[in-house]
């Protein structure tokens, strides 16, 4: 889990679109803290602080300790809105963290040891099925990322969630053993595989054809003998 950071907030006395626009004009960002069986708290935060936290990476997986009215509230950002033109934050939702609680969080996947994958060495392509995985995590044990090891994977191999080591107390929200990535064969390698398969089955096919011809010839001879006997 990444180190938490602190934000200083002020309680908003007024809510609504007009009040939110007024807050933004003052260089502040409207936000709300909810959850934990307590009433929501409408706040506003420094536009600059929130902007750098959002665009610095890991915003939705890092605990934010928000100081409000002399109280520090541990939260996890759950959602945010950005201006489509300027990318400036417009609003943020924070979930209040309660000790002992479990939270659903989408965690990014980091792939390592591509150089140790025989399939990739042969020209195979890493096909990422899931860049992020939704996990159930302890509120105080949210991982920054999960690491998927590609070492030893051949072409057409798949990497499943069961092959990824997860921290203690962390588990996927999906019960089945789903695929995270595969090593796909490029066109050239596919042709090589087809040619190898054809070569492997060639002698057997020829022998099988010869046996079939021999059986057909024997059957014809037997039929001819029966016909001659009747005459």
N, C-alpha and C positions, 0 to 999 in steps of 0.2 A: 504494500500500500504506500502511495506517495505521501510525502509530508504535507500536513494540512497547512492552510494559510489563513490569515485574518483579514476581515473586512469590517469597516466601521459604517454603521447605518443609522439612519434617523427614522423614527416612526412617522408615517404619513397620516396627517389628520383628515385629509380628503382623498377620496378615491373616484375613479371614473375617468373617461377619456380626456376631459378638459383638465382635470387635475394632473393627469399623467403628462400631458403636453407641457403644462407649466413647469413641472419638475424637470423635464428634459431641457427646456430652455435655460434652466439654471445649471446645466452640466451634470445633472443627476439622472439615475436610472431607476424607474419604479420597479419594485419587486415585492414578493410575498413569501412569507415563511409559513408552512402549513404542516399538518400531521402531528403525530405523537399524542393524540387525544387531547390536544389543546386548540383554542381558537386560532385562526389564521392571524398573522401580524403583517399589515401593510407597511412597507419600508421604502426608503430610497437610498441608493448607494452612489458612490463616485463613478461617473461615466468612464473616466480614464482607468480606474482600477479594474472595473468589470471588463472593459475592452481588452486589456492585456491578459487577463486571466482566461477569457474565452479563446482568444487567438493564440495563447501560449501552449495549448494542447492539454489533454487530460482534464478538461474542465468538469465534465460530467462524472468523473470517477475519483475526484479528489475532494476531501472534506473541507468545507469552508466554515471557519469559526467566526460568526458574525456578532459583533458587539453592538448591543442595542440597549439604551437606557441603563447602562451599568451592568448589564447581564450579557454573558457570552453564550450564544446558542450554537451548538454543533449541528451543521446541516450538510446536505449533499445536493448540489444543483441537479434539478431534474429536467428542466426545459428552459429554453431561452428563445427570444425572437430577435432577429437582426434586420436592420433597414436594408432593403434589397439593392439600394444604390451605394450607400456609404459603408455598409457592413458594420455600422455602429449598433450597439445593443439597444433594444427598445424595451425589453422586459425580461425578468428572470424569475423562475419559480424555484424555491429552495424547500427541500423536505427536511423536517426536523428529525434528527437522529436520536433514538432512544436506546439506552444501554441494553444489550442483549437482543436487539431486534435484528431481523434478517431483511435484506433489501435486494430487489431485482436490479441488476446493473448489466449493461452491455459493455463487455470488456474487449479491447482490441487484441488480435492475434499477431504475434511476431513469429515469423518463420526463420529458422536458423539451419546452418549446415547444408546449404544448397550444393556447395562444392563436394560434399560427401555423399551425394545421391548419384548412384550409377546411372539411373534413368535420365537425370538432367545432363550428366556428362555425355551421354549418347545423343543428346539433342532434344530430349524430352522437355516439355513445357509445364511449368508449375501452374495449375489451374486452381485458383483460390475459390472455393465454394462459399466460405464464410470469412469475411474480414473481421467480423466482430461476433462474439458469442454471448448470449444472455445467460447470466449466472445468478444463482442465489448465494449471496455473500453475507457474512456477519457485518453489522454496521461498522465495526471497528477493524475489519479485516478485508477490505476491498482491494484486490490486486490491481496494479497499474496495467498489467497485460498478462496474457498466458502465452507460453512458449511452445511452439510446435516444431519438433525436430524432424528434418527431412533425410537425415543420414540413413543410408541403406535402401532407400526407396527406388524401385525399378519402374520402368515405363508401364503404365496401366495400374500401378499400385495406388491405393487410396489411404489417406491418413484420417483416422476417426478420432472422435473426442476421447475415447477410452485410452488412446495412446498418448494423450497429453496429461502431464502431471498438474494437478490442481492443488492449491493450498488447502490446508486443513479447514474443514467446515464450509468449503465452497463446492457447489455442485451445479450442473447444468439444469435449466428449467425444463428441458426436453428429456424425456425418459429414455428414448431409444439412442443407440450408438450411431449418431449422425456423422456424416462426412464433412471434414473441414477443407480438405484439398485433395487433388489427384495429380498424378504425373501423366500428362497426356502425350501421346505419340504424335510428332509432326508428320507431314505427308510422306517424307522420304523414309522415315523409320517404319511407317505403316506398310509401305511397299516392300521393305526388307522382310518384315514379319510375314507378309503374305507369301513372298517368294520362298522363305524358309519353310513355311507350312506346306507349300505346294511340293517343295523338294522332298520333304519328309514323307509326304503321303504318296509321292510318285511311284517308287518301287512297289509299294503295296498295291497301288491301283493297277499297275501293269500286271503284277502277278494275279490279282483278282480277275482282271480281264482275260488273262490266258486261261485260268481255271474255268471261267465261264464258257470260253470258246471250246475248251476240251470237253466239258460236260455236254455242250450243245452238239458237238460232233458225235460223241458216244450215243446220245439220244437218237440222232438221225440214223446211225448204224443199226441200233436196236430195232427201230421202226422198220428199216429196210429188211432186216432179217425176218421179222414177223410177217411182212407182206409176201416175201419169197416163200415162206413156209406155207401160206395159205394157197398159193398157186400150185 
